[in-house]
Amino acid sequence: MKKIARTAFVGLSLTALFGLAACSTGGTTSSPQSSSPAATASTPASESSESPSMDPAQYLVGSGCADYAEQVPDGEGSVAGMAQDPVAVAASNNPLLTTLTATVSGKLNPEVNLVDTLNGDEFTVFAPVDQAFAAIPEKDLEAVVQDADTLSTVLTYHVVPGQILPEDLPGKHATVQGEDVEVTGSGDELKVNGANVICGGVQTANATVYLVDQVLMPSMKSE
Protein backbone atom coordinates (compact mmCIF):
# COMPACT_ATOMS: atom_id res chain seq x y z
CA MET A 1 0.00 0.00 0.00
CA LYS A 2 1.56 3.28 -1.03
CA LYS A 3 1.55 6.08 1.48
CA ILE A 4 0.12 9.55 0.95
CA ALA A 5 2.14 12.35 2.37
CA ARG A 6 0.77 14.34 5.24
CA THR A 7 1.39 17.96 4.42
CA ALA A 8 2.85 20.14 7.15
CA PHE A 9 0.63 23.05 8.12
CA VAL A 10 1.23 26.56 9.35
CA GLY A 11 -1.12 27.70 12.06
CA LEU A 12 -4.63 26.89 13.03
CA SER A 13 -6.45 29.03 10.54
CA LEU A 14 -6.92 26.31 7.98
CA THR A 15 -8.92 23.47 6.83
CA ALA A 16 -12.15 21.76 7.50
CA LEU A 17 -14.43 19.32 6.12
CA PHE A 18 -15.66 17.12 3.57
CA GLY A 19 -17.24 15.68 0.69
CA LEU A 20 -18.90 12.39 1.11
CA ALA A 21 -20.79 9.94 -0.78
CA ALA A 22 -22.78 7.02 -1.33
CA CYS A 23 -21.65 3.69 -0.95
CA SER A 24 -21.25 0.08 -1.10
CA THR A 25 -19.53 -2.08 1.42
CA GLY A 26 -16.11 -3.06 0.26
CA GLY A 27 -12.70 -4.14 1.31
CA THR A 28 -9.62 -2.06 0.80
CA THR A 29 -6.93 -3.06 -1.60
CA SER A 30 -3.71 -1.37 -2.40
CA SER A 31 -4.22 2.15 -3.56
CA PRO A 32 -2.30 5.22 -4.61
CA GLN A 33 -4.24 7.17 -1.99
CA SER A 34 -3.66 5.41 1.29
CA SER A 35 -1.50 6.64 4.11
CA SER A 36 -0.24 4.64 7.03
CA PRO A 37 -0.92 5.98 10.52
CA ALA A 38 2.83 6.02 10.96
CA ALA A 39 3.25 8.59 8.20
CA THR A 40 4.31 12.02 9.41
CA ALA A 41 3.55 15.56 8.36
CA SER A 42 7.17 16.01 7.40
CA THR A 43 6.93 13.60 4.46
CA PRO A 44 7.87 15.48 1.28
CA ALA A 45 4.89 16.75 -0.65
CA SER A 46 6.41 15.35 -3.83
CA GLU A 47 5.48 11.86 -2.59
CA SER A 48 1.77 12.66 -2.71
CA SER A 49 -0.23 10.26 -4.77
CA GLU A 50 -1.91 10.62 -8.07
CA SER A 51 -5.59 11.29 -8.70
CA PRO A 52 -8.36 9.10 -7.27
CA SER A 53 -8.88 5.56 -8.51
CA MET A 54 -10.93 4.83 -11.60
CA ASP A 55 -13.58 3.31 -9.32
CA PRO A 56 -14.39 5.86 -6.58
CA ALA A 57 -16.62 3.34 -4.77
CA GLN A 58 -14.04 0.60 -4.34
CA TYR A 59 -12.83 1.68 -0.88
CA LEU A 60 -16.22 2.47 0.67
CA VAL A 61 -17.00 1.09 4.12
CA GLY A 62 -19.87 1.67 6.53
CA SER A 63 -23.40 0.45 7.13
CA GLY A 64 -24.91 3.66 5.69
CA CYS A 65 -23.25 3.52 2.27
CA ALA A 66 -26.01 1.55 0.56
CA ASP A 67 -28.69 3.93 1.83
CA TYR A 68 -26.84 6.95 0.52
CA ALA A 69 -26.23 5.30 -2.86
CA GLU A 70 -29.95 4.67 -3.12
CA GLN A 71 -30.76 8.26 -2.13
CA VAL A 72 -28.28 9.81 -4.58
CA PRO A 73 -27.61 7.26 -7.32
CA ASP A 74 -26.10 9.69 -9.82
CA GLY A 75 -25.26 13.33 -10.45
CA GLU A 76 -22.87 15.68 -8.66
CA GLY A 77 -23.83 14.45 -5.20
CA SER A 78 -23.28 10.78 -5.98
CA VAL A 79 -20.11 8.85 -5.16
CA ALA A 80 -18.92 9.12 -8.75
CA GLY A 81 -19.85 12.80 -8.95
CA MET A 82 -18.04 13.74 -5.74
CA ALA A 83 -14.86 12.10 -6.94
CA GLN A 84 -14.64 14.72 -9.69
CA ASP A 85 -14.69 17.79 -7.41
CA PRO A 86 -12.46 19.22 -4.67
CA VAL A 87 -13.79 18.49 -1.21
CA ALA A 88 -15.55 21.80 -0.43
CA VAL A 89 -17.39 21.67 -3.77
CA ALA A 90 -18.24 18.00 -3.32
CA ALA A 91 -19.60 18.70 0.18
CA SER A 92 -21.84 21.47 -1.14
CA ASN A 93 -23.46 18.92 -3.47
CA ASN A 94 -24.10 16.45 -0.66
CA PRO A 95 -27.60 16.55 0.87
CA LEU A 96 -26.33 15.10 4.18
CA LEU A 97 -23.74 17.83 4.73
CA THR A 98 -25.70 21.07 4.49
CA THR A 99 -24.84 22.27 8.01
CA LEU A 100 -21.17 21.45 7.63
CA THR A 101 -21.06 23.18 4.27
CA ALA A 102 -22.61 26.32 5.74
CA THR A 103 -20.15 26.20 8.63
CA VAL A 104 -16.97 25.98 6.57
CA SER A 105 -18.04 28.40 3.84
CA GLY A 106 -18.60 31.50 5.96
CA LYS A 107 -22.39 31.37 5.75
CA LEU A 108 -22.78 30.92 9.51
CA ASN A 109 -19.79 33.03 10.53
CA PRO A 110 -18.18 35.27 7.87
CA GLU A 111 -14.87 35.14 9.76
CA VAL A 112 -14.58 31.40 9.17
CA ASN A 113 -14.33 30.55 5.48
CA LEU A 114 -12.17 27.50 4.82
CA VAL A 115 -13.22 26.73 1.25
CA ASP A 116 -9.96 27.71 -0.48
CA THR A 117 -7.85 25.92 2.13
CA LEU A 118 -9.94 22.76 1.91
CA ASN A 119 -9.71 22.72 -1.86
CA GLY A 120 -5.98 23.44 -1.88
CA ASP A 121 -4.34 20.32 -0.41
CA GLU A 122 -4.87 16.66 0.44
CA PHE A 123 -6.84 15.69 3.55
CA THR A 124 -8.65 13.01 5.43
CA VAL A 125 -11.90 14.52 6.66
CA PHE A 126 -14.23 13.25 9.37
CA ALA A 127 -17.49 14.87 8.29
CA PRO A 128 -20.42 15.11 10.70
CA VAL A 129 -23.75 14.73 8.92
CA ASP A 130 -26.64 17.12 9.52
CA GLN A 131 -28.17 14.89 12.20
CA ALA A 132 -24.92 15.09 14.18
CA PHE A 133 -25.21 18.89 14.35
CA ALA A 134 -28.94 18.63 15.13
CA ALA A 135 -28.13 16.54 18.22
CA ILE A 136 -26.24 19.47 19.80
CA PRO A 137 -28.42 21.78 21.94
CA GLU A 138 -29.22 24.86 19.88
CA LYS A 139 -27.78 27.27 22.44
CA ASP A 140 -24.48 25.39 22.59
CA LEU A 141 -24.17 25.20 18.81
CA GLU A 142 -24.91 28.90 18.42
CA ALA A 143 -22.22 29.76 20.97
CA VAL A 144 -19.62 27.82 18.99
CA VAL A 145 -20.69 29.29 15.65
CA GLN A 146 -20.54 32.88 16.94
CA ASP A 147 -16.98 32.50 18.27
CA ALA A 148 -14.66 32.36 15.25
CA ASP A 149 -11.69 30.95 17.18
CA THR A 150 -13.73 28.19 18.78
CA LEU A 151 -15.43 27.34 15.50
CA SER A 152 -12.09 27.10 13.68
CA THR A 153 -10.71 24.92 16.46
CA VAL A 154 -13.63 22.50 16.26
CA LEU A 155 -13.60 22.32 12.46
CA THR A 156 -9.86 21.74 12.15
CA TYR A 157 -10.12 18.93 14.70
CA HIS A 158 -12.05 17.00 12.04
CA VAL A 159 -9.23 17.19 9.48
CA VAL A 160 -6.03 15.16 9.19
CA PRO A 161 -3.28 16.02 6.68
CA GLY A 162 -2.97 13.49 3.84
CA GLN A 163 -5.42 10.91 2.57
CA ILE A 164 -5.89 7.71 4.58
CA LEU A 165 -7.83 4.72 3.30
CA PRO A 166 -9.96 2.55 5.62
CA GLU A 167 -7.47 -0.29 6.05
CA ASP A 168 -4.86 2.15 7.37
CA LEU A 169 -7.23 4.23 9.49
CA PRO A 170 -7.29 2.45 12.89
CA GLY A 171 -4.96 4.17 15.36
CA LYS A 172 -4.24 7.73 16.43
CA HIS A 173 -3.91 10.59 13.96
CA ALA A 174 -2.75 14.16 14.57
CA THR A 175 -5.32 16.65 13.32
CA VAL A 176 -4.77 20.09 11.85
CA GLN A 177 -6.06 21.47 15.16
CA GLY A 178 -3.12 19.76 16.89
CA GLU A 179 -4.77 17.09 19.02
CA ASP A 180 -5.17 13.44 18.07
CA VAL A 181 -8.29 11.59 17.07
CA GLU A 182 -8.42 7.85 17.71
CA VAL A 183 -9.97 5.42 15.24
CA THR A 184 -11.00 1.97 16.42
CA GLY A 185 -12.64 -1.04 14.77
CA SER A 186 -12.34 -2.12 11.17
CA GLY A 187 -14.37 -2.56 8.00
CA ASP A 188 -17.97 -1.44 8.45
CA GLU A 189 -17.45 -0.99 12.21
CA LEU A 190 -15.02 1.95 12.28
CA LYS A 191 -15.41 4.52 15.06
CA VAL A 192 -13.72 7.91 15.47
CA ASN A 193 -13.47 8.96 19.11
CA GLY A 194 -16.48 6.69 19.61
CA ALA A 195 -18.52 8.24 16.78
CA ASN A 196 -19.72 5.76 14.16
CA VAL A 197 -18.48 5.99 10.58
CA ILE A 198 -21.70 5.96 8.56
CA CYS A 199 -19.92 5.76 5.22
CA GLY A 200 -16.20 6.21 4.72
CA GLY A 201 -13.43 5.92 2.18
CA VAL A 202 -15.35 8.38 0.00
CA GLN A 203 -13.07 9.96 -2.58
CA THR A 204 -13.12 13.56 -3.73
CA ALA A 205 -10.54 15.13 -6.06
CA ASN A 206 -8.27 15.95 -3.10
CA ALA A 207 -9.63 14.23 0.00
CA THR A 208 -10.78 10.97 1.55
CA VAL A 209 -13.95 11.48 3.58
CA TYR A 210 -15.57 9.62 6.46
CA LEU A 211 -19.16 10.60 7.31
CA VAL A 212 -19.65 10.36 11.07
CA ASP A 213 -22.73 10.51 13.29
CA GLN A 214 -21.32 12.90 15.92
CA VAL A 215 -19.52 16.23 15.96
CA LEU A 216 -16.02 15.56 17.34
CA MET A 217 -14.90 17.87 20.13
CA PRO A 218 -11.27 18.64 21.03
CA SER A 219 -10.31 19.17 24.66
CA MET A 220 -10.42 22.99 24.20
CA LYS A 221 -7.62 23.33 26.74
CA SER A 222 -6.50 26.88 27.36
CA GLU A 223 -2.99 27.63 26.34
C-alpha positions in Angstrom: 0.0 0.0 0.0 1.6 3.3 -1.0 1.6 6.1 1.5 0.1 9.5 0.9 2.1 12.3 2.4 0.8 14.3 5.2 1.4 18.0 4.4 2.8 20.1 7.2 0.6 23.0 8.1 1.2 26.6 9.4 -1.1 27.7 12.1 -4.6 26.9 13.0 -6.4 29.0 10.5 -6.9 26.3 8.0 -8.9 23.5 6.8 -12.1 21.8 7.5 -14.4 19.3 6.1 -15.7 17.1 3.6 -17.2 15.7 0.7 -18.9 12.4 1.1 -20.8 9.9 -0.8 -22.8 7.0 -1.3 -21.7 3.7 -0.9 -21.2 0.1 -1.1 -19.5 -2.1 1.4 -16.1 -3.1 0.3 -12.7 -4.1 1.3 -9.6 -2.1 0.8 -6.9 -3.1 -1.6 -3.7 -1.4 -2.4 -4.2 2.2 -3.6 -2.3 5.2 -4.6 -4.2 7.2 -2.0 -3.7 5.4 1.3 -1.5 6.6 4.1 -0.2 4.6 7.0 -0.9 6.0 10.5 2.8 6.0 11.0 3.3 8.6 8.2 4.3 12.0 9.4 3.5 15.6 8.4 7.2 16.0 7.4 6.9 13.6 4.5 7.9 15.5 1.3 4.9 16.8 -0.6 6.4 15.4 -3.8 5.5 11.9 -2.6 1.8 12.7 -2.7 -0.2 10.3 -4.8 -1.9 10.6 -8.1 -5.6 11.3 -8.7 -8.4 9.1 -7.3 -8.9 5.6 -8.5 -10.9 4.8 -11.6 -13.6 3.3 -9.3 -14.4 5.9 -6.6 -16.6 3.3 -4.8 -14.0 0.6 -4.3 -12.8 1.7 -0.9 -16.2 2.5 0.7 -17.0 1.1 4.1 -19.9 1.7 6.5 -23.4 0.4 7.1 -24.9 3.7 5.7 -23.3 3.5 2.3 -26.0 1.6 0.6 -28.7 3.9 1.8 -26.8 6.9 0.5 -26.2 5.3 -2.9 -29.9 4.7 -3.1 -30.8 8.3 -2.1 -28.3 9.8 -4.6 -27.6 7.3 -7.3 -26.1 9.7 -9.8 -25.3 13.3 -10.4 -22.9 15.7 -8.7 -23.8 14.4 -5.2 -23.3 10.8 -6.0 -20.1 8.8 -5.2 -18.9 9.1 -8.8 -19.9 12.8 -8.9 -18.0 13.7 -5.7 -14.9 12.1 -6.9 -14.6 14.7 -9.7 -14.7 17.8 -7.4 -12.5 19.2 -4.7 -13.8 18.5 -1.2 -15.5 21.8 -0.4 -17.4 21.7 -3.8 -18.2 18.0 -3.3 -19.6 18.7 0.2 -21.8 21.5 -1.1 -23.5 18.9 -3.5 -24.1 16.5 -0.7 -27.6 16.6 0.9 -26.3 15.1 4.2 -23.7 17.8 4.7 -25.7 21.1 4.5 -24.8 22.3 8.0 -21.2 21.4 7.6 -21.1 23.2 4.3 -22.6 26.3 5.7 -20.2 26.2 8.6 -17.0 26.0 6.6 -18.0 28.4 3.8 -18.6 31.5 6.0 -22.4 31.4 5.7 -22.8 30.9 9.5 -19.8 33.0 10.5 -18.2 35.3 7.9 -14.9 35.1 9.8 -14.6 31.4 9.2 -14.3 30.6 5.5 -12.2 27.5 4.8 -13.2 26.7 1.3 -10.0 27.7 -0.5 -7.8 25.9 2.1 -9.9 22.8 1.9 -9.7 22.7 -1.9 -6.0 23.4 -1.9 -4.3 20.3 -0.4 -4.9 16.7 0.4 -6.8 15.7 3.5 -8.6 13.0 5.4 -11.9 14.5 6.7 -14.2 13.3 9.4 -17.5 14.9 8.3 -20.4 15.1 10.7 -23.7 14.7 8.9 -26.6 17.1 9.5 -28.2 14.9 12.2 -24.9 15.1 14.2 -25.2 18.9 14.3 -28.9 18.6 15.1 -28.1 16.5 18.2 -26.2 19.5 19.8 -28.4 21.8 21.9 -29.2 24.9 19.9 -27.8 27.3 22.4 -24.5 25.4 22.6 -24.2 25.2 18.8 -24.9 28.9 18.4 -22.2 29.8 21.0 -19.6 27.8 19.0 -20.7 29.3 15.7 -20.5 32.9 16.9 -17.0 32.5 18.3 -14.7 32.4 15.3 -11.7 31.0 17.2 -13.7 28.2 18.8 -15.4 27.3 15.5 -12.1 27.1 13.7 -10.7 24.9 16.5 -13.6 22.5 16.3 -13.6 22.3 12.5 -9.9 21.7 12.1 -10.1 18.9 14.7 -12.1 17.0 12.0 -9.2 17.2 9.5 -6.0 15.2 9.2 -3.3 16.0 6.7 -3.0 13.5 3.8 -5.4 10.9 2.6 -5.9 7.7 4.6 -7.8 4.7 3.3 -10.0 2.5 5.6 -7.5 -0.3 6.1 -4.9 2.1 7.4 -7.2 4.2 9.5 -7.3 2.4 12.9 -5.0 4.2 15.4 -4.2 7.7 16.4 -3.9 10.6 14.0 -2.8 14.2 14.6 -5.3 16.6 13.3 -4.8 20.1 11.8 -6.1 21.5 15.2 -3.1 19.8 16.9 -4.8 17.1 19.0 -5.2 13.4 18.1 -8.3 11.6 17.1 -8.4 7.8 17.7 -10.0 5.4 15.2 -11.0 2.0 16.4 -12.6 -1.0 14.8 -12.3 -2.1 11.2 -14.4 -2.6 8.0 -18.0 -1.4 8.4 -17.5 -1.0 12.2 -15.0 1.9 12.3 -15.4 4.5 15.1 -13.7 7.9 15.5 -13.5 9.0 19.1 -16.5 6.7 19.6 -18.5 8.2 16.8 -19.7 5.8 14.2 -18.5 6.0 10.6 -21.7 6.0 8.6 -19.9 5.8 5.2 -16.2 6.2 4.7 -13.4 5.9 2.2 -15.3 8.4 0.0 -13.1 10.0 -2.6 -13.1 13.6 -3.7 -10.5 15.1 -6.1 -8.3 16.0 -3.1 -9.6 14.2 0.0 -10.8 11.0 1.5 -14.0 11.5 3.6 -15.6 9.6 6.5 -19.2 10.6 7.3 -19.7 10.4 11.1 -22.7 10.5 13.3 -21.3 12.9 15.9 -19.5 16.2 16.0 -16.0 15.6 17.3 -14.9 17.9 20.1 -11.3 18.6 21.0 -10.3 19.2 24.7 -10.4 23.0 24.2 -7.6 23.3 26.7 -6.5 26.9 27.4 -3.0 27.6 26.3 
